[in-house]
Structures are given as structure tokens and as C-alpha cells.
């Protein structure tokens, strides 16, 4: 009996993992270097007199202002309001976009009739119609949520439509030859295909929802990071203004990270 020949382990399977790890390390190092360059340049510009202190505060002053806002508790009500407005607006936009996008994907007649009106609505500058939305919905949470949803809605809608319709004809014919129901086709073919389109749109939608909430706070609000920025700018507190902007960037990165983690978990489970 012939002895089976076993190919030697050349370590080929480990190479992709090591390559990804090396690329991740290099990206992290590069990100740190870019951060150091930005902060160093910021410090030089702020302390050399090249830029007026009324326009740019030194990083140390910004950190001190941020620490003061955290320690005395003035940050938390504003942060809570902005996060609440953003999350509600994001969820409203995603729910509406998924339902309408699915309807458009399965009904070309409805899509051709309604989609032009949605496109027209997207041409309106949200900053310009913000006062009208405030006049309709009042000065509480609702107008900020509506503005956040309006900005976040469109990218999720278009990507949902694309993900549900751009499916291989061969795969569709295979499902139909197996007499799969519409629900089975949607669950096992179209939704998995659409996830690759929807999740990148969700990342963009989260950032847009945050922008929409800030726009609403600029127009009419008594709380929120946008309201705080407006107040700091009015009173000339430059360091506090930059501190509030840093908080906004942290909120945006947190949303992005949570959605990226969710995408990985969903893909792994599927």
C-alpha cells in the first residue's frame, strides 16, 4: 500500500494573518504620527502669534477648558441632549429608509412615481429649512430629531435600493427553480447581498445625523453641544469652543466605531 504524501507546512496560512497584523500596526503608528504633527503645528500657530488668539487657542488651554467642563458638570447635559437627538434621528432615518427602499426595490412603479419627489426634497438646504421645521415642530426634541433624520435618510435609502436589486440573475433563477418563497428569497439572498451596501451607508448616516442635530441646536435650542458652541462663540470663549468641537469629534468616532463593530458581528453570525 502506497504511503500518502503529506505536504510540508510552509506557513502559508499564517502569512495573511501576519500581513494584516503588520498593516494594522503600521496604520496605528502612522495615525499617531499624524496626530503629533497636527498638535505640534496647532501649538506653534497658536503661540507664535501667526494666528490671532481670538481665532485659535493653544491645545493646553483647550484641554484645560475641556477638563473644566467635565469637572463642573456643564458638559453632560449638552452631551446627553446631542447624543439623544442624534440617535433618535438616526434610528428614524434608518427605519424609514429600509422600509421605503424595500418598497422601491420590489415595486418599480412606486419607485418611478415617488423617487423624483425624494430627490427634489434632497435639493433643499437643510440649514435653510431648519427655521421652518422648528416653526412646525416646536423648540423641544422633535425638530432636532427631524433634521437629523432628514440628513441621514438619503444615503441609507439609495444603498438599500441598490443592495436589494443588484442581485445576480443566476442566483434569482436558482431560488425560483427551487420554488423559494418571496420571503425566503429576501431573507437568504437579497438581505445578505444588501448588507454590503447598507453598512457603509449607516456610517455616513450616523455622521450626517450628528450634523443635523447640531444644525437644529444652532437654530433653536437651550441645550446641546451646538447650543454650547454658539454660546461660547458669542462670549468669546475660544478654548471652550474648540473643546466642544473635540467632544463632537469623539461622539462621531464613537458612533462610527459602534457601527463598525456591529457590522463585524453581523457578518460573523451570518
Secondary structure, DSSP 8 states (H G I E B T S, - for coil): ----------SHHHHHHHHHHHHHHHHHHHHHHHHHHHHHHHHHHHHSSSS-TTT---HHHHHHHHHHHHHSSHHHHHHHHHHHHHHHHHHHHHHHHHHHHHHHHH-HHHHHHHHHHHHHHHTS-HHHHHHHHHHHH-SSHHHHHHHHHHHHHHHHHHHHHHHHH---HHHHHHHHHTT--HHHHIIIIIHHHHHHHHHHHHHHHHHHHHHHHHHHHHHS-SSSHHHHHHHHHHHT-HHHHHHHHHHHHHHHHHHHHHHHHHHHHHHHH-
